[in-house]
Amino acid sequence: MTLAAWLHDPDRVLVGTTQAIERARARGAAWVEPDDLLAGMLLSIARFGMVDLGERMIDLSELEPCFDLPDVDVRVRPRYTPAAAAAFERAARVARADGEVRIAPIHLLVALGDHSIPTFARIAVQHGIDPTGWRRLLSSIAPPRRPHVPSRPAPPPPLVGLEELVPQEEAARALGVSLDVLRGYVRAGKLPAFRVPGDHLTVRIRREDLAALLALLHALDHPIPARRHPQAGAPVES
């Protein structure tokens, strides 16, 4: 998995928050601080103690004593401080601004880019970066993935000059298809057809059904496969 994919994967937040909880336990603390969260998120994307952020390479060993902690005390069950909870709320706002519905690692990293957080303060001093530059740096390696909203197709051309019930030939011309294709739509049950009383050989199509199929074809832009043949008698149904 690429770093960009990792940063945008909401399921990877758990990796960073687990690291944050472990750090709090290692300190024997009863609370997970925002600094633990940032350190945990950085640890989750580090390789051999290095975090590659494109233009910046962060050496976690240079952030001591932030990353120099004793063994974890598993008896400690820390909780999030109000400040850490507020960081999650900021991350949620960042996610919504990016068009996402779930928080991903990149949203937490952006939200934790604050000089009041010791780890970020050290990064800011060592790499000459401020919160705005931090967000720009993260966006450069993992741009926001705004959801694709397909454009709505233009409305189909109106049907003019047709009676309530039109012959198959006229319906085929309105759809721009051959008579055989039109009959395929009827057999597929996509276009209801009716036999004229007294003349079972004459089949007609209702204008409103024709308009509905025209709208569907206009939106899908491909023919509808036939499925079965109509039964004899009126009306012709699927």
C-alpha positions, 0 to 999 in steps of 0.5 A: 500500500502506498503512503497516500493510500494509507493516509486516506484509509480510515481503517488505519486510524486504529494503528496510530491511535493504538500507538498513541495509547501505548505511549500513554501507557509507557508514561504511566499516564491515565490520559492520552494527550494530543501529543501522544496522538501525533506521535502515534500517527507518525509512528504508524507511517514511519519506516525504520524511524523515518517519516518520508513526507516528500519534501521533508524527511522526519527523523523520529530519533531527533524528536527525543525525548518524545520517542524515547520511552520505557516499556509499556505498562499494560495495567494502565488503561488511559483515556483521551483528554478533552484536548485529544477529543477536540483533535478528533473533532477538528479532524472530522471537520477536515474530513468533511471539508475534503468530502469524506465521511470518515476520519482518515490518518491524514485528517488527524495529522492535519488537525494535530499540526498545532504549535501547542503540541510538543511533537509538532513544535519540535518538527516546526523548529527543525524543519521550519514549517508552520501549521499551514505549511504542514497541511500543504505538505500533507496534501502534496503527498496525499491530495484530498479525494473528493467523491466523484459526482457524475454529471446528470444527463441532459433531458431527452428530446421531447416527443412531438406529434405523437398520438396517445397510441402510436404505431410501432413504426412511428415509435421506432423512428422516435427512438431512432432504432430499427423496427426489430430493435423496438420489438426486442424492447417489447419482448424484453418487457422494457416497452409495453405494447397493446394490440388494437381491438378487432385487429390483433396484428396491429400493435401500438405503443403508448406515448408515455411509455415511449417517452419513459424508454427514450429517457432511459436510453438517453441516460444509459446510452446503450440498448436493452437486451431482450429477455423473452417473447410476448404472449398472444393477446392484448395487452402485450406484456413482459 
